[in-house]
Amino acid sequence: MSAKEQKKESPIVKIYLIILFFLGMGIWLAVQSAPKQKISIDVELDQKIVDVLLANGITQGDIISQYARERQTRAAEWNEFYKKIQLKGVKKAENFETGFRSVARSLKIGLSKTAEASGEVTYKFYAPNRSYSNITFVPSKAKTQAKAKNKERK
């Protein structure tokens, strides 16, 4: 090969190498995972829920069970909180609804309510594709027994 032929091939090889470089960068960026966004609304929400529960007379002794579960998607990480609370005396789950709605509005998240035939009522705080907190109220044993007796009489 003469020097003229080497100079003619040289720009083509350089362009080819540049294209390969950019393709490699594109593949690397596509495979590289984006940093996960840590969602802090979950902890703030749980604290506000505890405040509502305390304001309505719920104590630690009324909590049957509670736990937190870590969740993550490709783009975010957050905690889901679960609480099961035994209602005593004349307390009803509906007494907490106003406070829960206020908390949901202040944090701009959704709130749903599910009532079971057993008398249990669950409030769920959520955002699209995320559940932040589930609070389940179990009616007092006296109320549950009275409902069972009424069903037997019918």
N, CA and C of each residue as an Amber inpcrd file, in Angstrom:
protein
   462
   0.8420000  -1.1800000   0.0000000   0.0000000   0.0000000   0.0000000
   0.8800000   1.2330000   0.0000000   0.4280000   2.1490000  -0.7660000
   1.1830000   3.3980000  -0.8340000   0.6790000   4.3600000   0.2280000
   1.3660000   5.4280000   0.4250000   1.0070000   6.4340000   1.4240000
  -0.3050000   7.1010000   1.0750000  -0.6200000   7.2460000  -0.2170000
  -1.8850000   7.8740000  -0.6370000  -3.0760000   7.0280000  -0.2250000
  -2.9770000   5.6800000  -0.3760000  -4.0790000   4.7970000  -0.0110000
  -4.3050000   4.7990000   1.5040000  -3.2320000   4.8670000   2.2780000
  -3.3710000   4.9100000   3.7290000  -4.0680000   6.1810000   4.1770000
  -3.7930000   7.3050000   3.5370000  -4.4390000   8.5680000   3.8950000
  -5.9160000   8.5460000   3.5300000  -6.2990000   7.8710000   2.4420000
  -7.7020000   7.7880000   2.0360000  -8.4960000   6.9330000   3.0290000
  -7.9190000   5.8520000   3.5380000  -8.6130000   4.9680000   4.4720000
  -8.6820000   5.5730000   5.8750000  -7.7730000   6.3730000   6.1780000
  -7.6720000   6.9440000   7.5080000  -8.9400000   7.6800000   7.9360000
  -9.5510000   8.5820000   7.1500000 -10.7770000   9.2520000   7.5840000
 -11.9570000   8.2810000   7.7510000 -12.0520000   7.2770000   6.9230000
 -13.1410000   6.2960000   7.0280000 -13.0010000   5.5090000   8.3290000
 -11.8100000   5.1080000   8.6570000 -11.5630000   4.3740000   9.9010000
 -11.8870000   5.2540000  11.1110000 -11.5200000   6.5130000  11.0530000
 -11.8060000   7.4340000  12.1600000 -13.3090000   7.6090000  12.3490000
 -14.0390000   7.7660000  11.2490000 -15.5060000   7.9110000  11.3410000
 -16.1130000   6.6360000  11.9260000 -15.6450000   5.4910000  11.4770000
 -16.1100000   4.2110000  11.9770000 -15.8560000   4.0930000  13.4850000
 -14.6860000   4.4800000  13.9300000 -14.3560000   4.4310000  15.3590000
 -15.2210000   5.3940000  16.1720000 -15.4850000   6.5700000  15.6310000
 -16.3440000   7.5440000  16.3230000 -17.7600000   6.9960000  16.4610000
 -18.2710000   6.3790000  15.3850000 -19.6190000   5.7890000  15.4370000
 -19.6560000   4.6710000  16.4790000 -18.6520000   3.8180000  16.4910000
 -18.5890000   2.7510000  17.4940000 -18.5390000   3.3080000  18.9140000
 -17.7980000   4.3690000  19.1080000 -17.7140000   5.0000000  20.4240000
 -19.0870000   5.4680000  20.8910000 -19.8250000   6.1710000  20.0110000
 -21.1480000   6.6790000  20.3970000 -22.1490000   5.5460000  20.6090000
 -22.0640000   4.4930000  19.8240000 -22.9380000   3.3410000  20.0460000
 -22.6310000   2.6920000  21.4010000 -21.3600000   2.5790000  21.7180000
 -20.9680000   2.0360000  23.0210000 -21.4850000   2.8840000  24.1710000
 -21.3890000   4.1850000  24.0300000 -21.9070000   5.0950000  25.0640000
 -23.4210000   4.9390000  25.2060000 -24.1230000   4.8120000  24.0760000
 -25.5800000   4.6330000  24.1070000 -25.9670000   3.3570000  24.8290000
 -25.2620000   2.2880000  24.5390000 -25.5480000   1.0170000  25.2110000
 -25.2430000   1.1270000  26.7000000 -24.1470000   1.7400000  27.0630000
 -23.7840000   1.8980000  28.4670000 -24.8450000   2.7090000  29.2160000
 -25.3210000   3.7970000  28.6130000 -26.3430000   4.6220000  29.2600000
 -27.6680000   3.8760000  29.3900000 -27.9910000   3.0360000  28.4050000
 -29.2380000   2.2770000  28.4650000 -29.1860000   1.2170000  29.5640000
 -28.0420000   0.6140000  29.7660000 -27.8990000  -0.4390000  30.7690000
 -27.7020000   0.1380000  32.1710000 -27.0520000   1.2690000  32.2510000
 -26.7850000   1.9300000  33.5300000 -28.1120000   2.2530000  34.2070000
 -28.2910000   1.8200000  35.4510000 -29.5430000   2.1180000  36.1440000
 -29.5140000   3.5380000  36.6860000 -30.6590000   4.1660000  36.6010000
 -30.7840000   5.5270000  37.1280000 -30.7730000   5.4600000  38.6480000
 -30.2650000   6.4890000  39.3130000 -30.2870000   6.4690000  40.7790000
 -31.7330000   6.4590000  41.2760000 -31.9820000   5.6310000  42.2850000
 -33.3380000   5.5190000  42.8030000 -33.6780000   6.7080000  43.6800000
 -34.8830000   7.1930000  43.4880000 -35.3680000   8.3120000  44.2810000
 -35.9020000   7.7520000  45.5930000 -35.3960000   8.2090000  46.6990000
 -35.8900000   7.7810000  48.0070000 -37.0780000   8.6530000  48.3550000
 -38.2160000   8.0310000  48.5280000 -39.4420000   8.7660000  48.8040000
 -39.5510000   8.9700000  50.3080000 -39.6380000  10.2120000  50.7270000
 -39.6780000  10.5050000  52.1660000 -41.0920000  10.7450000  52.6660000
 -42.0680000  10.7470000  51.7710000 -43.4440000  10.9940000  52.1950000
 -43.9390000   9.8640000  53.0950000 -43.3950000   8.6620000  52.9430000
 -43.8630000   7.5240000  53.7210000 -43.6600000   7.7250000  55.2220000
 -42.5080000   8.2040000  55.6190000 -42.2120000   8.4090000  57.0420000
 -43.0180000   9.5870000  57.5880000 -43.1150000  10.6530000  56.8070000
 -43.9130000  11.8130000  57.2290000 -45.3770000  11.4100000  57.3950000
 -45.8960000  10.6140000  56.4610000 -47.2730000  10.1440000  56.5450000
 -47.4840000   9.3000000  57.7950000 -46.5760000   8.3750000  58.0620000
 -46.7260000   7.5250000  59.2380000 -46.7530000   8.3480000  60.5190000
 -45.9280000   9.3780000  60.6010000 -45.9120000  10.2310000  61.7910000
 -47.2380000  10.9800000  61.9470000 -47.7860000  11.4650000  60.8330000
 -49.0660000  12.1830000  60.9100000 -50.2080000  11.2390000  61.2750000
 -50.1400000   9.9950000  60.8080000 -51.1650000   9.0100000  61.1750000
 -51.0890000   8.7170000  62.6660000 -49.8960000   8.5640000  63.1840000
 -49.7220000   8.3320000  64.6280000 -50.2870000   9.5110000  65.4140000
 -50.0750000  10.7270000  64.9350000 -50.6310000  11.9080000  65.6020000
 -52.1540000  11.8550000  65.6360000 -52.7840000  11.4580000  64.5180000
 -54.2470000  11.3450000  64.4730000 -54.7200000  10.2650000  65.4370000
 -54.0270000   9.1450000  65.4770000 -54.4110000   8.0540000  66.3810000
 -54.3010000   8.4880000  67.8400000 -53.2060000   9.1520000  68.1860000
 -53.0240000   9.6310000  69.5590000 -54.0770000  10.6640000  69.9340000
 -54.4000000  11.5560000  69.0010000 -55.4140000  12.5880000  69.2680000
 -56.7860000  11.9740000  69.5260000 -57.0110000  10.7740000  68.9880000
 -58.2940000  10.1010000  69.1740000 -58.2450000   9.0290000  70.2610000
 -57.1910000   9.0490000  71.0850000 -57.1390000   8.1880000  72.2560000
 -56.6010000   6.7840000  72.0320000 -55.9660000   6.5160000  70.9130000
 -55.3750000   5.1960000  70.6800000 -54.0080000   5.1580000  71.3520000
 -53.7810000   4.1110000  72.1280000 -52.4910000   3.9540000  72.8030000
 -51.7360000   2.7790000  72.1920000 -50.4870000   2.6140000  72.5870000
 -49.6730000   1.5020000  72.0810000 -50.3130000   0.1620000  72.4310000
 -50.9970000   0.0990000  73.5570000 -51.6670000  -1.1350000  73.9730000
 -52.8290000  -1.5310000  73.0820000 -53.3700000  -0.5910000  72.3300000
 -54.4880000  -0.8780000  71.4290000 -54.0250000  -1.4680000  70.0950000
 -52.7440000  -1.3800000  69.8230000 -52.2210000  -1.8630000  68.5460000
 -51.9850000  -3.3680000  68.6350000 -52.6950000  -4.1100000  67.8080000
 -52.5770000  -5.5700000  67.7850000 -51.2860000  -5.9720000  67.0840000
 -51.0500000  -5.3790000  65.9170000 -49.8190000  -5.6650000  65.1760000
 -49.4510000  -4.4670000  64.3170000 -48.1600000  -4.3560000  64.0380000
 -47.6810000  -3.3110000  63.1450000 -46.3460000  -3.7510000  62.5590000
 -46.1420000  -3.4050000  61.3140000 -44.8750000  -3.6990000  60.6520000
 -44.7130000  -2.7990000  59.4440000 -43.5000000  -2.7430000  58.9550000
 -43.1850000  -1.9550000  57.7660000 -42.5370000  -2.8780000  56.7440000
 -42.8260000  -2.6150000  55.4870000 -42.2590000  -3.4150000  54.4060000
 -41.5850000  -2.4700000  53.4210000 -40.3220000  -2.7530000  53.1070000
 -39.6110000  -1.9350000  52.1280000 -40.0580000  -2.3190000  50.7290000
 -40.3220000  -1.3170000  49.9140000 -40.7250000  -1.5230000  48.5280000
 -39.7890000  -0.7520000  47.6290000 -39.6250000  -1.2400000  46.4270000
 -38.8190000  -0.5040000  45.4680000 -39.2370000  -0.8610000  44.0560000
 -39.0950000   0.1050000  43.2040000 -39.2680000  -0.0840000  41.7750000
 -37.9540000   0.3160000  41.1290000 -37.9570000   0.3280000  39.8530000
 -36.7240000   0.6990000  39.1520000 -36.3120000   2.1330000  39.4620000
 -37.2910000   2.9910000  39.7500000 -36.9950000   4.4140000  39.9300000
 -37.1100000   4.9170000  41.3580000 -37.7060000   4.1350000  42.2760000
 -37.9520000   4.6930000  43.6080000 -37.9210000   3.6140000  44.6900000
 -37.7220000   4.0590000  45.9180000 -37.7710000   3.2090000  47.1080000
 -38.6690000   3.8860000  48.1420000 -39.4660000   3.1030000  48.8570000
 -40.3040000   3.6350000  49.9170000 -40.6870000   2.5060000  50.8630000
 -41.3110000   2.8630000  51.9860000 -41.7820000   1.8950000  52.9830000
 -43.3000000   1.8850000  52.9970000 -43.8680000   0.6940000  53.1680000
 -45.2990000   0.5540000  53.4010000 -45.4680000   0.2240000  54.8830000
 -46.3690000   0.9300000  55.5370000 -46.6110000   0.6940000  56.9570000
 -47.9750000   0.0300000  57.1340000 -48.0390000  -0.9330000  58.0280000
 -49.2770000  -1.6490000  58.3210000 -49.5230000  -1.5960000  59.8170000
 -50.7630000  -1.2750000  60.1910000 -51.1530000  -1.2640000  61.6010000
 -52.5240000  -1.9180000  61.7170000 -52.6810000  -2.7530000  62.7360000
 -53.9730000  -3.3510000  63.0580000 -54.2970000  -2.9240000  64.4770000
 -55.4340000  -2.2550000  64.6460000 -55.7580000  -1.6160000  65.9220000
 -57.0870000  -2.1350000  66.4490000 -57.0970000  -2.5140000  67.7070000
 -58.3140000  -2.9660000  68.3870000 -59.0370000  -1.7470000  68.9530000
 -60.2650000  -1.5390000  68.5190000 -61.0620000  -0.4400000  69.0570000
 -61.7280000  -0.8940000  70.3480000 -61.7140000  -0.0290000  71.3350000
 -62.3080000  -0.3660000  72.6270000 -63.4160000   0.6140000  72.9490000
 -64.3960000   0.1350000  73.7090000 -65.4850000   1.0010000  74.1440000
 -66.3710000   1.4360000  72.9860000 -66.6860000   2.7240000  72.9690000
 -67.6040000   3.2480000  71.9520000 -66.8800000   3.8210000  70.7310000
 -65.6020000   3.6250000  70.6420000 -64.8420000   4.1580000  69.5030000
 -65.2300000   3.4290000  68.2250000 -65.3290000   4.2030000  67.1460000
 -65.6420000   3.6590000  65.8340000 -64.5590000   4.0990000  64.8630000
 -64.3790000   3.3170000  63.8250000 -63.3840000   3.6510000  62.7990000
 -63.7230000   4.9860000  62.1300000 -64.9930000   5.2820000  62.0160000
 -65.4250000   6.5230000  61.3670000 -64.9500000   7.7690000  62.1140000
 -64.6650000   7.6290000  63.4030000 -64.1760000   8.7620000  64.1950000
 -62.8240000   9.2610000  63.6880000 -62.0800000   8.4040000  63.0080000
 -60.7340000   8.7420000  62.5410000 -60.7330000   9.2890000  61.1130000
 -61.8460000   9.1400000  60.4210000 -61.8950000   9.4560000  58.9930000
 -61.5860000  10.9150000  58.6870000 -62.1160000  11.8340000  59.4590000
 -61.8560000  13.2580000  59.2170000 -60.3710000  13.5720000  59.3340000
 -59.7370000  13.0650000  60.3670000 -58.2990000  13.2810000  60.5430000
 -57.4880000  12.6590000  59.4170000 -57.8630000  11.4440000  59.0020000
 -57.1620000  10.7790000  57.9110000 -57.3200000  11.5320000  56.5970000
 -58.5240000  12.0380000  56.3330000 -58.7480000  12.8000000  55.0920000
 -57.9100000  14.0770000  55.0850000 -57.8070000  14.7060000  56.2350000
 -56.9980000  15.9200000  56.3450000 -55.5190000  15.6240000  56.0670000
 -55.0220000  14.5170000  56.6040000 -53.6340000  14.1160000  56.3700000
 -53.4060000  13.8230000  54.8920000 -54.3280000  13.0870000  54.2760000
 -54.1930000  12.7440000  52.8530000 -54.1860000  14.0020000  51.9840000
 -55.0650000  14.9470000  52.3040000 -55.0910000  16.2070000  51.5360000
 -53.8040000  16.9910000  51.7000000 -53.2900000  17.0530000  52.9260000
 -52.0820000  17.8440000  53.1730000 -50.8660000  17.2640000  52.4460000
 -50.8290000  15.9490000  52.2590000 -49.7010000  15.3130000  51.5750000
 -49.9870000  15.0250000  50.0960000 -51.2010000  15.3750000  49.6660000
 -51.6180000  15.1890000  48.2610000 -51.5110000  13.7380000  47.8200000
 -52.0840000  12.8480000  48.6470000 -52.1370000  11.4270000  48.3070000
 -53.5770000  10.9530000  48.4500000 -53.8490000   9.7540000  47.9550000
 -55.1990000   9.2130000  47.9970000 -55.4890000   8.4890000  49.2980000
 -56.7860000   8.3730000  49.5940000 -57.2470000   7.6460000  50.7760000
 -58.4670000   6.8320000  50.3730000 -58.4410000   5.5420000  50.6790000
 -59.6140000   4.7090000  50.4140000 -60.0160000   3.9960000  51.6970000
 -61.2810000   3.6130000  51.7450000 -61.8280000   2.9450000  52.9260000
 -62.5050000   1.6540000  52.4680000 -62.2040000   0.5650000  53.1790000
 -62.8190000  -0.7250000  52.8820000 -63.4060000  -1.2730000  54.1660000
 -64.7100000  -1.5820000  54.1360000 -65.3750000  -2.1510000  55.3050000
 -65.6780000  -3.6220000  55.0210000 -65.2990000  -4.4830000  55.9440000
 -65.5320000  -5.9190000  55.8180000 -66.8110000  -6.2920000  56.5600000
 -67.3690000  -7.4370000  56.2260000 -68.5800000  -7.9250000  56.8900000
 -68.3210000  -8.2130000  58.3670000 -67.0910000  -8.5460000  58.7090000
 -66.7350000  -8.8350000  60.0990000 -66.7150000  -7.5770000  60.9690000
 -66.8190000  -6.4130000  60.3390000 -66.7730000  -5.1620000  61.0810000
 -65.4350000  -4.4610000  60.9970000 -64.4320000  -5.1370000  60.4420000
 -63.1210000  -4.5100000  60.2810000 -63.1970000  -3.4330000  59.1920000
 -62.5110000  -2.3350000  59.4480000 -62.4570000  -1.2270000  58.4890000
 -60.9850000  -0.9250000  58.2290000 -60.6270000  -0.8500000  56.9410000
 -59.2440000  -0.5770000  56.5640000 -59.1770000   0.7290000  55.7880000
 -58.2760000   1.6040000  56.2140000 -57.9840000   2.8450000  55.4930000
 -56.6310000   2.6650000  54.8100000 -56.5920000   2.9780000  53.5300000
 -55.3630000   2.8150000  52.7540000 -54.9500000   4.1600000  52.1740000
 -53.7200000   4.5650000  52.4670000 -53.1300000   5.7790000  51.9120000
 -52.2590000   5.3520000  50.7330000 -52.4480000   5.9940000  49.5840000
 -51.7530000   5.5340000  48.3850000 -51.4770000   6.6670000  47.4050000
 -50.6110000   6.3610000  46.4550000 -50.3350000   7.2000000  45.2960000
 -50.3550000   6.2440000  44.1020000 -50.3370000   6.7560000  42.8910000
 -50.3430000   5.8340000  41.7520000 -49.2000000   4.8190000  41.8520000
 -49.5560000   3.5500000  41.7730000 -48.6090000   2.4330000  41.8130000
 -47.8460000   2.3090000  43.1320000 -48.3360000   2.9450000  44.1910000
 -47.6730000   2.8530000  45.4930000 -48.7170000   2.8180000  46.6090000
 -48.4480000   1.9940000  47.5960000 -49.2520000   1.9830000  48.8100000
 -48.3240000   2.4370000  49.9340000 -48.7680000   3.4150000  50.7140000
 -47.9160000   3.9380000  51.7730000 -48.2760000   3.4100000  53.1530000
 -49.5640000   3.3020000  53.4310000 -49.9640000   2.9100000  54.7730000
 -51.3370000   2.2500000  54.7450000 -51.5000000   1.2050000  55.5430000
 -52.7780000   0.5140000  55.7040000 -53.0820000   0.4420000  57.1920000
 -54.1940000   1.0400000  57.5840000 -54.6190000   1.0440000  58.9860000
 -55.9170000   0.2460000  59.0600000 -55.9050000  -0.8490000  59.8180000
 -57.0940000  -1.6870000  59.9600000 -57.6000000  -1.5800000  61.3910000
 -58.8730000  -1.2260000  61.5130000 -59.5200000  -1.1360000  62.8240000
 -60.3710000  -2.3810000  63.0270000 -60.1390000  -3.0580000  64.1510000
 -60.9000000  -4.2360000  64.5180000 -61.8850000  -3.7950000  65.5920000
 -63.1830000  -4.0720000  65.4030000 -64.1580000  -3.6240000  66.4090000
 -63.9330000  -4.3250000  67.7380000 -64.4330000  -3.6990000  68.8000000
 -64.2630000  -4.2890000  70.1360000 -64.9710000  -5.6370000  70.1710000
 -64.4960000  -6.5160000  71.0460000 -65.0380000  -7.8670000  71.1320000
 -66.5160000  -7.8390000  71.5140000 -66.8970000  -6.9130000  72.3520000
 -68.2990000  -6.8150000  72.7740000 -69.1880000  -6.5090000  71.5650000
 -68.7390000  -5.5980000  70.7020000 -69.5080000  -5.2600000  69.5040000
 -69.6000000  -6.4530000  68.5640000 -68.4890000  -7.1680000  68.3880000
 -68.4600000  -8.3170000  67.4930000 -69.3760000  -9.4160000  68.0080000
 -69.3430000  -9.6600000  69.3180000 -70.1980000 -10.6890000  69.9000000
 -71.6630000 -10.2990000  69.7920000 -71.9880000  -9.0230000  69.9700000
 -73.3690000  -8.5710000  69.8700000 -73.8760000  -8.7420000  68.4350000
 -73.0350000  -8.4350000  67.4520000 -73.4340000  -8.6150000  66.0560000
 -73.6760000 -10.0930000  65.7470000 -72.8230000 -10.9570000  66.2750000
 -72.9790000 -12.3920000  66.0520000 -74.2830000 -12.8980000  66.6610000
 -74.6370000 -12.4150000  67.8580000 -75.8910000 -12.8210000  68.5160000
 -77.0830000 -12.3260000  67.7150000 -77.0090000 -11.0860000  67.1910000
 -78.1140000 -10.5620000  66.3910000 -78.3150000 -11.3840000  65.1230000
 -77.2440000 -11.8510000  64.5010000 -77.3560000 -12.6700000  63.3000000
 -77.9760000 -14.0260000  63.6280000 -77.6180000 -14.5810000  64.8170000
 -78.1780000 -15.8720000  65.2250000 -79.6780000 -15.7500000  65.4640000
 -80.1270000 -14.6390000  66.0110000 -81.5500000 -14.4270000  66.3020000
 -82.3630000 -14.2950000  65.0290000 -81.7670000 -13.7560000  63.9950000
 -82.4940000 -13.5610000  62.7410000 -82.5880000 -14.8570000  62.0420000
